[in-house]
Amino acid sequence: MVKELRSSRTTLLRGTALALALSVALTTVSPAAAQSLSDRFKSLFGGKPDEPAQPNPAPAPGQPAEDDIDCPQVTVRSGASTYAVGASGKQAVGNDIRFQATITKMARECARSGGDITARIGIQGRVIAGPAGAPATVEVPLRVAVVQGGVGEKVIASKAYRTTVAMSEGGSVPFSFIVEDLSYPVPSAAVADSYIFYVGFDPQALSPEPKGRKKK
């Protein structure tokens, strides 16, 4: 009886700790967390906050200066800020949660090459073990897209990614991922202000790619 009470108490404490940790993580996601300056980007992903920013090289003839490049704001897609996995055969709710991941910070940089813009988008987050116990490693599925907003938004480019996170005994592990290869055509001045980068979790990114048809 005593052992059962202790077990129930431990499970309740873990569930409460998970809820508190996730509430703190979610409150940190805001437009203010999305930075574009190089020094802020470095501070988020391994650089020193007080490290002076390197001077930008002079633009090539015929190319615009970096300040003239439209680099959309980056934000978390509504409904895609968390990713939870439950115990086998169960929904990811309450004491059946194995782990849950959240996105906490974002950053972006843009570079123009000819008629295309290549975006460098950084994502930081955290994986928290749930009451059901997390595995030793966790695969985190992410999706990054550039979208033209407005009435009937239009997806300009979208890519899925995966990153593996090694869990620790503490049950709360930060992760970071940097997208290097999201490219899209330079938008016209009339619609450039309506472009936005969306990041979020996408479980479909974990699905195996469809196999091509075999040649006869």
N, C-alpha and C positions, 0 to 999 in steps of 0.2 A: 504494500500500500504506500509506504514511504517512497519507494523507488518510483512508483507511478506518479506520485505528486511531484517529485523532483523533475521527472521527465517532462510532465506537462508544463511545469514552471519554466524549464529551460526553453521549451518550444515557444512558449508565450513571449519570453524575453527576446528570443531571436526574431520573432515576428515583429515585435515592437521596435527593436533596433533597426530592422530592415525598413519599416515604414518611416521612421525618423530620418534615417540616412537618405532615403529616396526623396523625402520632402525637401531636405536641404539641397540635394543635388538639383532638383527641378527648379527651385527658386533662383538658381544661378544662371539659368538659360534666359538670356535677354538680348535685345539688339545691342546693348552696350558691350556685351561679351564678344561680339563679332568685330574683329579688328582687321585693318587692311595694311597698316604701316609695317615696314620690314622689321623694325626693332620690336614691335609688339608681337609679331609673328615668331621672332626668335625667342622672346621671353616665354611664350606659350609652349614652345617645343624644343627646349634644351638650351636656348641662349640665355645670356645674362641680361636682366632688365636694364642695367646701367651701361651696357655695351653700346658705344656710339654707332649710329647707323652709318653704313658705308655710302659714300657719294655715288649717285646714279651715273652710269656711263653716258656719254653724249649720244643722242639718238642718231641712227644712220641717216644719210641724206634721203629725204622724202618720207621718213618715218616720223610719227608724232612723238612728242616728249611723253614720258611715263605719266605725268600728271594729266595728260589729255586723254588717256585711255579710260574708257568707261569700265569700271569694275563693279558689278552689281553687289548690293548688300547680300549677306548670307544669313539665313535664319533656319530654324528647325521646322520641318514640315509638320503641320497640324496633325496630331494623332500618331506621329512617328518619333516621338522624343524618348520613348522607353521600349525596351524589348525584354520580355519575360518568358521563361521556359519553365514548365511544370514537370512534376514527376511523371514517369512513364504512364501513359494512358489517362492522365489527369490534366485539368485546366490549370493554368498558372495563376492561382488565386490562393490567398491565405497561407496555410501551412504546407500547401502542395507546391509552392514556388521553389525551384531549385536555384535559380539565380535571376537577377534582373540587371539590365544595363541601362544607363542613362547618358545623354549627351550634356556636357556642362559648358564647353567653350568652343568657339569657332574662330577661324581667321581665313583671310583670302588675299591673294595677290593675282594680278593679271598682267600678261605680257602679250604684245601684238606682234604678229609675224605675217606680213603680207595682208591678206584679207581675212585672217583668222585671229581669234583671241584664245590663248591657252591659259586656263585658270589653275592656280595652285591653291588648294583648299585644305586647311588643317582642321581636324576634329579631335577634341579631347572629351573623354568621358570616364565613366567608372562602372565596374561590374561588382555587384554586391551579392554574396551568397545568401540564399533563402533558407527557411526552416527545413526544407526537404534535403538540403545538402547539395552543394555545387560539385561538378566534376573537376578533375585536376586541371583541365584546359577547357576554355570556352571559345567557340567560334562566334564572332560578332558580325552580323550582316549589315552592311551600310549601302545607302544609295545617295548619289549626289546628282543633282539636275540643275540645269539653267532653264528658267521658264519665263516666257513673256506674259506678264500679268495683264489684268483687265477683264472685260466681259468675255468669258470663254477663253481662259488662259491656254497658252500654247507651249508645249514642251519643245525646246530647241535642241537640247542634248541631255542624255541621261545615261549613267553608268552605275553598275552594281559592283561592290567590293566586299572582301572578307578580310578580317584580321583575327589572329588567334591571341587570346589572353590567358596567361598562366596564372591560376588562382593561388592565393597564399592561405596560410592557416588563419590569418586575421579575417578573411572573408570579404575584404573590400579592396579592390585592385584598380588603379587608374590605367587608362589606355590612351594611346594617341595614334592617329592615322593621318597621313598626308596624301591627298590626291594630286598627282602630277600631270595627268594626261586628259583632262576634260577640255576639249576644244570646240569652238563654235564660230560661225561666221560673224564678222563685225556687224553689229546692228546699225540700222540707219539712225540718224540723229532724232528722227521723229518718234522712235519707239525705244531708244536706248534706256531712257529713264524708267521704263516699265519692266526691265529685266531684273530677275532676282535669282540668287542661288538658293536652292533648297537642299538640306541635308536631313537624313533620318535613317532609322533602322528599317530594313526590308528583308523579312524572312525568306522571300523568294530568291535572294542572292545566294542562299545556301543550297538551292536546288541544282542538281547537275545540269550542265549545258546539254541541250538536245543533240543527239548524235546525227551526223549528216547521213544522207541516204547512201547506201553502198552502190558503187558502180557495178553495172552488170558486165 
